[in-house]
Amino acid sequence: MIRVCHVLASVGEKGGLEKNVIELANRQAAIGHEVSVVADETMRPHFSPQVAFVPHAMGRGRINPFNLMELRAKIVSRKPQVVHAHANKAGALVKAIARFLPGIKRVATVQNTKSTNRPFRGYDAIITASGQVRDSLKGLPATVIWNSIAPPPVGTREAAMATNPPFPPNGQPVFCTVGRLVPAKGMDLLLEAMARVPGFYLWMVGDGLQRPELDALLEKHSLHDRVWMAGHRDDAVGLMGCADLFVVASRNEGGPYTLAEALHMKVPCISTRVGFAAEFLPDEALMQPYSVDELERGLKHALADLPGLKTRLQPSFDLVASEVTLEAMTDKVIQVYRKVM
């Protein structure tokens, strides 16, 4: 049994980072470790009763000395063997009080590529969500542990199909992309590339501030008849499973979670070289980011032989099924703790 205290600095949101911390802490507690979490009160509802939740106002500045000493007292009160900081702000907070945490090993998880490794220097161990993130730390030693993605429940695809999503009457293949409509996700680049590549219909699932710009691109390229702007959908994973191809067009990305979800659904995928995409997909399914030309090339390559692409991606499906799970992630994190203790 290991006593671990997680530090999460997010306030009132539950994106990919927060989901990862919540699932990890809850799983560690469920298998018998003594787990506590120091986090903002807004995060309390997400954690299991088996996890000792210690509220700390995370909206305060990371260099506020009173904030730092209060955080230190809360961590020490849990008597952990390991304190595990998640992402930049938590990493900087724990680093700032390191000398006041005698005997406690410090581990940090980094989810996205960084321009500086400063918040993570001096840690006993660093975990990154992908090889790309590890490489961005400019030589700091790190262990790559992919985030967990739960396999979709049986019936996920069928439930989405029952909502009657639109299929083209001419029988053309359906491609799907899922994400917030923000520049980082590259949806604008995907539409520009689509205008050059006929022969498929696109489901764009998600909402966000870029929606007016994307609507203007639909008008500019006369794509309204080829694109379903689905908006936010709770059954996004099911819709992926109904499609013939899943596309990640991101300019930059920590995961992307959606790629792993699509591979769990055994849907062939193409992706820009972001996050862990290059660790999951063969070269033929990868494209350089920030490039309409590259997206055009990838779309044409997939269209040329969709059945063959699916067959060649079987190793990707197998990898995700065996390694991108909560059980696999938790086991590997525990191994990191044991190495530094």
Long-range contacts (C-beta under 8 A, 24 or more apart in sequence): 1-32, 1-33, 1-34, 2-28, 2-33, 2-34, 2-81, 2-82, 2-334, 2-337, 2-338, 2-341, 3-33, 3-34, 3-78, 3-79, 3-80, 3-81, 3-82, 4-28, 4-33, 4-34, 4-35, 4-36, 4-80, 4-81, 4-82, 4-83, 4-84, 4-337, 5-35, 5-36, 5-37, 5-38, 5-54, 5-75, 5-78, 5-80, 5-82, 5-83, 5-84, 6-35, 6-36, 6-37, 6-38, 6-39, 6-83, 6-84, 6-85, 6-86, 7-37, 7-38, 7-39, 7-71, 7-75, 7-83, 7-84, 7-85, 7-86, 7-90, 7-93, 7-94, 8-37, 8-38, 8-39, 8-40, 8-43, 8-58, 8-86, 8-87, 8-90, 9-39, 9-40, 9-58, 9-86, 9-87, 9-89, 9-90, 9-93, 10-39, 10-40, 10-43, 10-58, 10-87, 11-40, 11-42, 11-43, 11-58, 11-59, 12-40, 12-42, 12-43, 14-43, 14-46, 16-111, 16-147, 16-254, 16-255, 16-257, 17-86, 17-87, 17-111, 17-254, 18-43, 18-46, 20-86, 20-109, 20-111, 20-129, 20-147, 20-148, 21-86, 22-46, 22-47, 23-148, 23-326, 24-148, 24-326, 24-329, 24-330, 24-333, 25-51, 26-50, 26-51, 27-326, 27-327, 27-330, 28-330, 28-333, 28-334, 31-330, 33-334, 36-78, 36-80, 38-71, 38-74, 38-75, 38-78, 52-78, 54-78, 58-89, 62-89, 62-92, 62-93, 62-96, 63-96, 68-93, 68-96, 68-97, 69-97, 69-100, 71-97, 72-97, 72-100, 72-101, 75-101, 75-104, 76-100, 76-101, 76-104, 80-104, 81-105, 81-337, 81-341, 82-106, 82-107, 82-337, 82-340, 82-341, 83-107, 84-108, 84-109, 84-333, 84-337, 85-109, 85-123, 86-111, 87-111, 87-112, 88-114, 88-119, 91-119, 91-120, 91-123, 92-119, 95-119, 95-120, 95-121, 95-122, 95-123, 98-122, 105-337, 105-340, 105-341, 107-336, 107-337, 107-340, 110-137, 110-142, 111-147, 111-254, 112-252, 112-254, 113-252, 113-254, 124-340, 125-336, 125-337, 125-339, 125-340, 127-333, 127-336, 129-254, 129-255, 129-275, 129-276, 130-254, 130-255, 130-275, 130-276, 130-279, 131-276, 131-278, 131-279, 132-273, 132-274, 132-275, 132-276, 132-278, 133-254, 133-275, 143-332, 143-336, 144-279, 145-329, 145-332, 145-333, 145-336, 146-260, 146-276, 146-279, 146-323, 146-324, 146-328, 146-329, 147-255, 147-257, 147-260, 147-324, 147-329, 148-324, 148-325, 148-326, 148-327, 148-328, 148-329, 148-330, 149-257, 149-260, 149-261, 149-264, 149-320, 149-324, 149-325, 150-325, 150-326, 151-264, 151-321, 151-325, 152-237, 152-238, 152-241, 152-261, 152-264, 152-265, 156-235, 156-237, 156-238, 156-241, 156-265, 157-238, 157-241, 157-242, 157-265, 158-238, 159-235, 159-238, 160-235, 160-237, 160-238, 160-239, 160-241, 160-242, 161-238, 161-242, 163-235, 165-203, 165-228, 165-230, 165-239, 165-242, 166-201, 166-203, 166-228, 167-201, 168-201, 168-226, 172-199, 172-200, 172-201, 173-199, 173-200, 173-201, 173-244, 173-245, 173-303, 173-306, 174-200, 174-201, 174-202, 174-203, 174-242, 174-243, 174-244, 174-245, 175-200, 175-201, 175-202, 175-203, 175-243, 175-244, 175-245, 175-246, 175-247, 175-299, 175-302, 176-202, 176-203, 176-205, 176-239, 176-240, 176-242, 176-243, 176-245, 176-246, 176-247, 176-262, 176-267, 177-202, 177-203, 177-204, 177-205, 177-246, 177-247, 177-248, 177-249, 178-205, 178-206, 178-236, 178-239, 178-240, 178-246, 178-258, 179-205, 179-206, 179-248, 179-250, 179-256, 179-258, 180-206, 180-207, 180-208, 181-206, 181-207, 181-208, 181-209, 181-210, 181-211, 181-214, 182-208, 182-209, 182-210, 183-210, 183-251, 184-250, 184-251, 184-252, 184-253, 185-249, 185-250, 185-251, 185-253, 186-249, 186-250, 186-251, 186-272, 186-289, 186-290, 186-295, 187-214, 187-249, 188-213, 188-214, 188-217, 189-249, 189-251, 189-290, 189-291, 189-292, 189-295, 190-247, 190-249, 190-295, 191-217, 191-218, 191-221, 191-223, 191-227, 192-217, 192-221, 192-292, 192-295, 193-249, 193-292, 193-293, 193-295, 193-296, 193-299, 194-221, 194-223, 194-226, 194-227, 194-299, 195-221, 195-223, 196-292, 196-296, 197-296, 197-299, 197-300, 197-303, 199-303, 200-226, 200-244, 200-245, 200-299, 200-303, 201-226, 201-227, 201-228, 202-226, 202-227, 202-228, 203-227, 203-228, 203-230, 203-239, 203-243, 204-228, 204-229, 204-230, 205-230, 205-231, 205-232, 205-233, 205-236, 205-239, 206-230, 206-231, 206-232, 206-236, 207-231, 207-232, 237-261, 237-265, 240-265, 240-267, 241-265, 241-267, 243-267, 244-268, 244-306, 245-269, 245-270, 245-302, 245-306, 245-309, 246-270, 247-271, 247-298, 247-299, 248-272, 248-274, 248-277, 249-295, 250-274, 250-275, 250-289, 251-289, 251-290, 252-289, 253-277, 260-320, 260-324, 263-313, 263-316, 263-317, 263-319, 263-320, 263-324, 264-317, 264-320, 264-321, 264-324, 266-310, 266-317, 268-302, 268-306, 268-309, 268-310, 268-313, 269-313, 269-316, 270-298, 270-299, 270-301, 270-302, 280-316, 280-319, 280-320, 281-313, 281-316, 282-312, 282-313, 282-315, 282-316, 284-309, 284-312, 285-309, 285-313, 285-316
